[in-house]
Amino acid sequence: MIMRDIEDTKTARRSHRMHAEVLRCPEALTKLGKDWDDLFERDINATPFLSRAWISVFVREGRLRGTPLFIVVYAEQKLVALLGLAVRRLAGIKMAELIGTKEPSYLGVLCDPAYSSAIQYMADFIAGKSGIGLLCFQNISSMDRATEKLIAELSRRRFMCRRVMRNLCFSIQLPYSFDEYLQKTKSTGQRKKLRKEKRRLSRYGQVELLRYEAAEISREILHRIAVIHEESWLKRRGANMLIQPFYQKLLLEMARAGFGKVWLITINGEDAAFKYALFAHGRLHLQWTAFKMKYASSVSVGKILTMVAIHDACDDGIFYIDFGHGDAKHKRFWATDSHEVSRAAVGRGFIGVLATLGFATVWWLARNQWLRKQYRGFRRKVQSLRRYLFSKRISDAVRSV
């Protein structure tokens, strides 16, 4: 009992030395610098999406709505918690959403596990000094305890919270070896089929598997995988193409910061399929993957590439692989576990509460499959119209010359 009192006293003294403040861009990125990187290393549960490399690209490229700022908590001179926000005015109140919201990811609070009370200081600052009336979290993983704690603390400070499930995310808890993984998760028939598909791929032509990591990932490699992405089925679905300058900068920055891994398969000298994954704290996030449509029915190039990535992860001592947002047949085939990603709106005051209820209603409607199908169809038509108008302007300009 005495020892517990001593520990509680030490914790209280340490917490009294904490203080929260807001840092604004662009000075914030320069000031935080190495302190941010050190905090990321200490937070062993942090995903690469909370790294300085990831968030800085969104800020520099203006890939956000509003003014970027960071709410930070210091224990004396040590950075112990950080939350990156984009703030704007909405219906007369200050609304904030997390930086990086537009890309499927896992976003939230970066917090040193040894200073868990920093979350309370951050909640006090948001409630008392930030002036924020509505805070939206679009990508909260059910495994993110720090962000869940922040939302709970804000709820205790007269914020209303409403949340809606967004996606089911599949993952693999890896054993010590790839053979052990196959034995535990795949039937004898499934293992035989995998070996057969691998042999069939080798007979299709001269197959080469290339691996690149961190600084080995050059602009040339990124351009090659972007070309594969352009010729994949993802373009038909209206996905954001990696050939866009923003994604080229994002992928290169993450590679230079040591987070990137690339697998690339060539068949008869032609690039056929790729995976770009993000790695941190013993976890691998399979963020982007695609194969050219010409190989869709001939060989299981995507399945083979996933199998190679899992095999390499076991060899590298990685204990967890995340397939990212969304359900898919191939994810269910490989996965051993799953977790949820949710949206949450936290608001206060009359307008903030109304906005919270409004966002929650829109998110709930977005989960309706029929409405989502109609929206995607409308979005594809708008994109087609934009491409047509753009090409028509170019043709008119050429004729005028």
N, C-alpha and C positions, 0 to 999 in steps of 0.2 A: 504493500500500500504506500509506504514511504517512497519507494523507488518510482512509483507511478506519479506521485505528487511532484517529485523532482523533475521528471520528464515533462509533465504538464507545464511546470514553471518555465523550463527551458524553451518549450514551444511558444508559450505566451510572450516571453521576452524577445524571441526571434521575430514573432509576428508583429510586435509593436514597432520594430525597426522598418517595417515595410511601408511603402507609399506608392500610390498609383498616379499616373499622369498621362497626358495625351501628347503624342509626337506627330507632327504633320510632315507631309512630303513636300519637296524631295529631300529635305534635310534629314528626315527620319531614317531613310535607308542608309545614308552615310553615317549617321550617329550610332545606329544600332550595330551595323557591321558584324564584327567578330563576336560581339555579345549575343547576337541572334544565333549565329552558328553554334556557339557554345551551349546555349539553351537547348537548341535542337538535339545536340548530342546527349544531353542529360535526360531529356524526355524520351525514354526508350520506347514509348508507345506512339510517338509522333510519326505520321505518314510523310512521305516526300512532299505532299501538297501543302505542308506547313513550313517548308524550308524557305530560306531567304531567296534561293535561286528561283523557285517556282513563283512566289508572290511578286518578286521584283519585276519579272517580265510583264505581268499583268498591269503593274503600276506604270512602268516605263512606256508600254505600248497603248496605254489608255483603254485597256480591255476591262472596263468597269463602268458602273453608272454612279456618278457622284465624285466627291472629293475624297481621296485616300488619306487615311490617318491610322495611327496605331495606339491602342490603349495598352499601356505597359505597366508592370508592377516590378518594383525594385526592392530587394532586401539589402538595405544600405546602398552599395554601389553595384550589386549583383542583379542582373536581369533574371527574374524568376517566372514571369508570365507575360504572354503577348497575344493580342487579338487584332488582326488586320481588318479594317472596315472601310467600306465606301459609303459616304454619307451624302444624302441629298434631301431636298424638301419634297414632301408629298402631302397635299391637302392641308397645308399649313403647319405640319409637324416635321420634325427631323427624323428621317428614316435611315437606317443603316443595314447593310448586308455585307457578308464576308467577301473579301477580295478572292477572286477565283471562282465565283459562283457559276459563271457561264460554262465551265468545263466540268463534266462528270468527275467527281473526286470525293474526298472526305475532308471536310473543313471544320475548323473549330478553334479551340484555345490551345496554345502551346504553353505547357506548364511544367516546371521542375517538380517531379514527384516528392522531393524532400520539402517542398514549400506549398503543400496543398491548400493552406489557408490563404494563399495569394488570390484564389478564386473569389473569396469573400471580399477582399479589398477591391478587386476588379468590379464586382457587382455593386459595391458601395459607390464607386466612382461613376459607373454608368447611371445609377439611380439618382445620385446627388449632384453631379457636376457636368455630365456630358450633354444634358439637354435632349438626349435621344428619346423619342416617343414611341418608336417602333423599330424592333430589331428582328431581321429575318435570317433564319438559318436554313439553307436549301439542301445541305448535304451532311447531315449528322449521322455518323455511324453509331449503331447501337453499342459498339465496343468503346466509344469515346467517353470515358467517365468524366474527364475534366469539363467538357462542354455540357454534358448532362448536369453536372453540378452547378455550372454557371446559370443554366436555365432555371434550375430549382431555386437558386439563391435569388434570382430576379423575381421569381414568383412570390417569394417571401417578402419582397419589397414592393408589393402592390402592382406588379405587372401581371396582366392576363396572358396565359400561354395556351395556344392551340397548336396541335401537331397532326400531321397526316403522313402515313407511310408513303414513301416515294418508290423505292426499288428493293428487290431482294438481291443480295450480292452473294455469290458462291465463292468458296475458298477451299484450300487444301491444308490440313495439318499434316506436315510431312514427317514420316518416320526417318530412320537413320540412312536407309538406302532406297534406291529406286526399285530394286527387286522386291524389297519388303513392301513397298507401297503397292506394287502390282498384285502381290500375293494377298494383301489385305482388302483391296478394293475392287479387283477384277476377277471374274470367273475364269475357269480354264479356257472356255470357248472365246471369251473376250481377249485373253492374252494371246491365243493362237491367231485371232483375227488381226490384232495389232502387228504381230510379226509378219503375217502375210502381206498386209498393206505396206509395211516398210520394204519388204522384198520387191513388191510390185513397183514401188516408186524407183528403186534402184535399177529396175529393168526398163524403165520408161526412157532413160537416156543417161547422160553423164550428170550425176547429181552432186552438187557441192554444198556443204553446210558451212557458213561463215559466222563467226562470233566476234562481236566488238563490244568493248566495255570502256565507259568513262571517256578519257581523252582520245581513245582510238576511234571514237565516233566523229567523223569529219563531216563537213558540209556536203561532200560528194556522197557519202553514205546516206545522209538524210535526204538528199535529192533522189537517190535511187529508191528508197522506201516510199517516198512521196509519189513517185511514178506508179509503183505497185498499187498504192492506195487509190490513185486516180482511175486505175483500170479494174478496180474491184467492185463488188456488188454494193459497197457502202455509198458510192456516188449516186446510185439509183435511189437510195433511201434518203438522200438529201443531207448526208452527214457532212460535217466540216472537213474539208480536205487538207491534208498535211502539206500540200504544196503552197498553201497560203503563207506569206511572210511571217505572220505571228507564230504559227506552229513551228516553222523552221527555226525561229529564234528561241522558242520555248524548249524545243527538244535539244538544241545545241547547248543552251545554258545549263540544262539539267545534266547533260553529259559532261560538260566541263566541271561542274560541281561534284562529279563523282557518283551521280545517282542513276545514270543511264546504262542500259544493257540492250544490245541488238542481236537478234538471230536473223540470218538471211539465207534463204535457199535459192540456189540457181539450178536450172535444168538446161543442159546443153548450152551453157554460157549465158542464158537469159534469166534475169531476176524473176522469181516466181512467187515468193511469199516472204513475209517478214513478221517479226514481233519486236516491239519496242517496249521494254519494261522499265519500271522504276524500282530501285532497291534502297532500302534503309532499315537499320535495326533488325537485320535477320529476316526481313519480309520482302517479298517480291510482288510487285503490282503489275500485272499484264495489262498495260494501259491502251496500247494500240496494236492491232493485228489485222492483216489482210492478205489475200492472195488474188492473183489475176483471174478474171472470169474464165479464161481459156482453159484453166486447170480445174474448173469446178467439178466436172463430171468424170474426168479421166483418171485422176489420182487424188488420194486423200492427203494433199500436201499440208493443209491446215492442221489436220489431226497429227501428222508426223511431227510437224514443227512444235506443237504443244507438248508432245511426248518428249522431244529433245529438251525443251525448256525445263520440264519437270525433272528430267534426268540430271541436267546440269545443276539445277537448284539443290538436289540431294547431294551431289558431289561437292558443292560449294558450302554445305552446312546450313543452307537456308531452311528454316523450319516452318515457313508459312508462305503460301501463294494466294494472292487475291485476284479474282477474275473481273473485278470492277462492277459497275452498275448493270443491272438488268438480268433477266432470265434468258436462257438459251439452252438448247439441247446439248450442245457440246460442253457447256459449263457443268451441267448436271452429270454428264458422263464422267468427268474427271474429278469433280468436287467431293469432299468428305464432310464439309460443314457449310453453313451459310449465316449471314447476319443481315440486318435491315438498315436501310438508309431512309431517314425521315426528313420531312420539312417541318419547321416550327416557326411560328410567329409569336413574338413577345411584345405586347404593347401596353401603354398606360394612358390615362386620360380618356376623355370621351372619344376623340378622333382616333387615338391609338387603339382603343378597344374595338371600335368599328372596323378599322383597317385590319386588325388581327382576325376578326371574324370573317371579313371579306376574303383575305388571302386563304384562310383555311377552307372556305367554301370553293374557291377557284381550284385549289389543289385537290380537293375531294372530287370535283367534277372531272379533273384531268385524269383521274384514275379510271374513269369510265372508258372501256375499250372502244366503243362505237364513236364517242366524241373524239378520242385520240386519233382514230383512223380518219375521221373527217378533217381534223386539223392538219394531219400530215399531208392529206391529199390537197388541201387548200395551200399549204406551204409549198408543195412541189409545183403547183400551178403558178404561184407568185414567182418562184425562182425561174421557171421556164419563161415567163413573161419578161422578167428582167433581162435574161440572156438574149431573148429575141430583140428587145428594144436596144440593148447595147450593140448587138451585131448590126442592127438597122442603122444606128447612128454612125457606125464606122463605115458602112457601105455608102451612106449619103455623103460622108466627108470625102471618101475616095472619089465619088462621081463629081463632086464640086471641084476637086483639084483637076 
